[in-house]
């Protein structure tokens, strides 16, 4: 009999297992897929690293700094800002840059010349964002509303909102209606202000791989699991008894196992293209101020050279799950956004991530119960916040709860 069986080797399950082993417990992790990572995976296509859904790792996430050897990931940072392809008043379409002047001082002239900054809207946006810079507890205890209602109330109504903030956040949240909790968005903004997101040298798969490598017992891959009576886990190889079981899957799989209720999620679709064309060139994430179907695009290999083989360039385009599944449309939109033709670009792969992110409506709940009683526990970003940070935190929270249930010092782990 094992002390703990963890069902699911995504970030939450791996963080939970690592924390439990650090407390001296015997842990078995079961994973239905043939690799660890859950929604954080990387597919290698013709020598290109194509993450399953465009993702970036923010080293400013507090739990990442505690749990992960960030230096070993060899992060390749994107520019600290965003490019915007937007229509001007004279009818021309231009590309503007809005960058953080603290980390990108050379980009300040372009930022000031963007034509998207007005004193009134900047003042209103600064007032709206101010809670992001204060104590987290005060932010969480304060009033909450939907993002759209919150921005309306703060008087943020100009081009900075319509052409930059909303399209950018649509790609981050999978929500283009502004129904996400404003408090959650402020938490994300806090992380953006503290750290510059990037990509590991070996793809996003390097993050779960590093956690899995710390386990004393290898993850048992290709093993589907269901729950039996109490803390017994059933697999195709037979029953696995344990003193406690942690279901660390996405919310849909956890609902199928009967440990949580079904909850809505946001879907994203990512298209990966390879080209030898010299244009475009950019180390910035680009959004569409005209609000077309592509919520963001990037020449990933310009910021992360390890993502493409020599002589090739890797471009991603992300659309919302409800957008048309039309590669011809995506090519036309990419051509418009990058001022070139994408007709000859090779489509490497398309990833449809139907449950990319749990929806986060107001009021924000950052700590949902992880202990279900009877030695059963649950972990996942649906228990905390819809992010890498939330997944890792939920795993560690579940580990503390399991340790307390088993009579082990819950504070023994780092």
N, C-alpha and C positions, 0 to 999 in steps of 0.2 A: 504493500500500500504506500502511495506517495503522500507526502504532507499536503501538497496542492497540485491540482491539475488546472492549467490555464488553457482555455479554448480560444485560439486566435493568436497569431504571431505578427499582428500589426504593431504599431508603435506603443499602443496602450498595453497590449499583452506582454511585449518584450520588456517594457519598463517595469511592469508589475513583477515579472519573473526575476529580473535582475535584482530588484529590491528585496524580494523574498529570499533569494539565494544569499544575499549579503547578510541576512538574518540567520543563516545557517539552516534553512529549510530545504527539504527535498522537493524539487519542482519539476514537473513534466509539462512541456508546452506542445499542444497539438495544433496543426495548421492544415486546413483542407487543400490549400494551393501547394504548388511544387516549389515555392520560394517564400521567404519571409517578407514582411513589409506591409501587407494589406493594401491600402490605397497608395502607399509610398513605394512605388516600384519603378524600374527602368527597363525598357525593352531596347536591345541592341539590334539595329537594322542597318545592314550594309556598312558597319563600322561607325554608325551614328548612335549616340545615346539619346533615346527618346523617352523621357519620363512619362509615366502613365497619367496624363493630365499635367499641364504646365504648373510646376511648383517651384517655390524658392524657399530656402532655409534662412530664417532671420536669427543670427547668432545672439541677438539681444534678448531673445526669450529666456527668462530666468532659469527655467528648468533645463534648457539646452546647455547652458553654461555649467550646471551642476552635474548633469548626467552623461554628457557627450564630450569626447575629446575633439573639440572643434578644429584644433590645429591639424590633427590627423586627417580630417576630411579635405584639407587643402581647398577651402572655399574660394570660388572665383566670383567676385562681387559684380553686380550690375551697377550702372550709374545710380547715384543717389538722387533720383528724380524721375520725371516722366516726360516723354515727348508726346506732343498732341498734333495730330493732323486736323486742321479746322478751317472752316470758311471765314474769310474776312468780310468786312462791310463793303468792300469794293468788288466783291464777287470772286476774288481769287482765293484759292486754297493754299495754305502755307503750313509749314511744320514749325511749331514753337517748342521751346524747352522750358520746363519749370523744374529747377534743381535746388537742392538744399545748399544754401551759400556757405554753410559751415564746413561741409564735406566736399563741395564742388565749387570753390571760389572762382575758378576760371570760367564757370558757366554763368556767373552773375550777369554779365552784359546781355547774354541771350535771354535770360529769364526776365530781366527788366524790359527787354524789347519785344516780349511775347505778344503784347496786345491783349492779354487775358487778365491783367491785374488792374483793378480799380481800387482807389483808397477806400471807398465805402464797403465793397465786398470783402476786401482784405481785413478790414476792421471787424466786420460781422463774423467772418470765418475764424479770426483769431479769438473772438469772444466765445464762439461755439466750441473751439478746440481747447480752450484754456483748462478745462478739467482733466485733459489728458496728461498735463504736466504736473498735476498736484498728487496728493496721496491717493493710492489706488482704492483704499477703503472708502475715502470720501466720494470717489467717483462711483463706486458700486452702491453706496448707500443713498446716492442722490436720486432725483426723479429721472424717469426714463420715458422715452417715446420712440416711435418709429424714426428712422433716419430722415425720411422726407419731412415729417411733421416737425422734427427737431430743427432742421435747417430752415424751414419756413419760419418758425418761431424766432430764430436768431437773426432773421433778415438776410440770409444768404440766398440771393436770387439771380446773380449775374452769370457771366460766361465761365467764371472759375468753377462754379457749381455744375452748370449744364454741360460744359465741354471738357472738363478735366475730372473733377471729383466724382461725379456720378458714373461716367464710363469706366474710370479706374476701379471704383469700388464694385461695379457690376462683375468684373473679372475676379476680384478678390473674394467676393461673397457669393457669387452665382445668383445675384439678385439685382435686377434692373428696375424694380418698382419702388425701392426705398422703404421696404417693410421691415428690414432688419433693425434690431435694437441699436439705438444711437449710442448707448453706453458701451456696447460691444465694439462698435466702430471706433469709439474713442480709445478703447484698450488697444486695438490694432494700431491706431495712429501713434500711440505711445511707443510701441515697439518699433515702428518705422522711424520715429525720431531718434531712437537710441541706437539703432543698428542698421547696417546696410545689408540687405538680403543678397544671397548668392547661391551658387550651385557647387556641390562637391565635385572633385576632379573625376570621380568614378560614377557620377550620377547620383540622383537622390536615393538610389538603392543602397548607397554607402552608409546612410544613417541607420536604417534597421539592421544592416549587416554588422555594423560595429556593435550594436546592442546584443545581437544574437551570438556574436563571437565571445562575449563575456560570460555566457552561460556554461555551467559545468557539464550539463547534459544537452546534446544537440536537440534542436527542435525536431519533432517527429512530423515530417512533411507528408503531403498527400493523404492526410488522415481526417476524414469527416467525422464529426462528433455530434451526438445528441445527449440530452440529459436523461439519466435514469432516476431511480428513487434516491432521494437525499442528495448525497454528494458523489454518486456513482456516475461516471461518464461512459457512454456506449460508443464503440467504434466498430468498424468492420472486422477488426482483429479481436474483438471481445470487449468485455467490460473492464474499466479501469477504476478501481476504488481509490478514494482519497479522503483526507480529513476535511478538505475544503476544495471548492471549485470556483474558478473565476471565468466568467464569459466575457471575453475581451474582443468583441467583433464590432462591425458597424451596426447601426441601430436596426437596420432591416433584418440582419441575421440574428441579432439578439432577440428581436420580436418573434422570429420564426422558432427560436428555442424557448419562447415563452417566459423570458425573464424581464422584458420591458414591453411597453405598449408601442405600437406602430407610431412613428413620428415623421413629419414631412422632411424632405431633403431637397437640396438644389442640385441640378445636373449641369455638367459642363462637357463640352466636346473640344478636343484639341487635335489640330491637324499639323503634321510635321512634314516639312518640305526640305529637299536638298537641292542645291544649285552650285554651279561653278561661276555664275555671273558675278562680276565685281561689285555691282550694286544690288541691294542696298548695303550700307555700312553704318552700324550704330551699336553702341553698348547700352542703350537705354530701352526700357519698356516703352512701347508706343500704344496710344489709345486713339480712338476715333471721335473727334469732337462733333462730327456730323451724326453720330449715334447709329452707325450701320450695324450689321450683324456681328462683326468681329469686335469683341470687347477688349482684346489686347493682342499684340503681336510683338515679336522680338527676333532679332538676328542672334539667336542664342549663342552661336559659336563665336561671335565677336566679343561677348562678355565672358564666355566659358569655352576657350579654344579646345578643351579636351572632348567636347561634345561632337566634333566632326572630324573625319579623317583629313589628312593633308590634301589641299586643293579643293575641298568642298566647304560649303557654308550651309548651316542649319537654321531654318526659319520656322518658328511656330506661330500658329494662329489659333486663338481660343474663341469659341462661340458659346452662348448659353445652350442648354440642352433642348430648349424649345425652338431654336433657330433652324432654318431649313437645312436639311442634310444634302447639300448641293456643292460638290467640289468646284464646279464651274463658277458658281457665285463667289465662293471663297477666293478663287484665283483672281477674279475681277476686283474684288474688294482689296486683296493684298496689293494688286497693281496700283490701285488708287492710293492706298495708304503709304506705299513705298515709292511712288512716282516712277514706276517701271512696269514691265510686263512679267507676270508670273506664269505665263502659259507654258513655258518650257521647264519650269521647276518640277522636280520629281517628287511625287507624293510618296513618302516612305510608309506612313502608317497614320491611322486616325484612331483616337481613343475616345470612346463614349463612356464617360464616368457618370452613371445615372444617379448615384448617391454620393456625389463628390463631397458635399458639406451638409451637415444638419442645419436646418433653418434655425435662426436665432431671433425670435420675435421679442418685443418688449412685453413686460419688464424682464430684464436680463436675470437669468438664474445661473450662477457660475458654479454652484456645487450641488449637483443632484445626488441622491443617495446611491451608495455603492454596495451597501450591505443589504441583502435580501432576506436574511434569516435562514436558519437551518444549515449554515455552512456554505451558503451560496452567495456569490458576489458578482458584480458587473463592473466593467471598465470600458472606456471609449470616449471619444471627443463629445459624444452626446451626453456624457455625464458632467462635463465641464464646459469648455468653450470650443467652438468649431474651428480648431486650428491644431498645428503640430504641438504647440504649447499645451493645449487642452488635452490632447491624447496622452502625452507623457505625464502630465499632472494627474490625470485620472488613474493611470496605471500605478503611480506611486501611492495615491490615496487608497486604492483598493488593497495594495500590499500592506499598508498600515492597518487597515481594517481586518484583513486576514490574520495578521500577526497578533492583534489583540484578541481575536476569536480563538486562536490556538494557544494563547497564553505566553506568547513571545513578546519581548520588549518591543513595542511598535516604533520606538525611536532609535532602534539599534542601527538602522541603515543611514547612510549619508544623505 
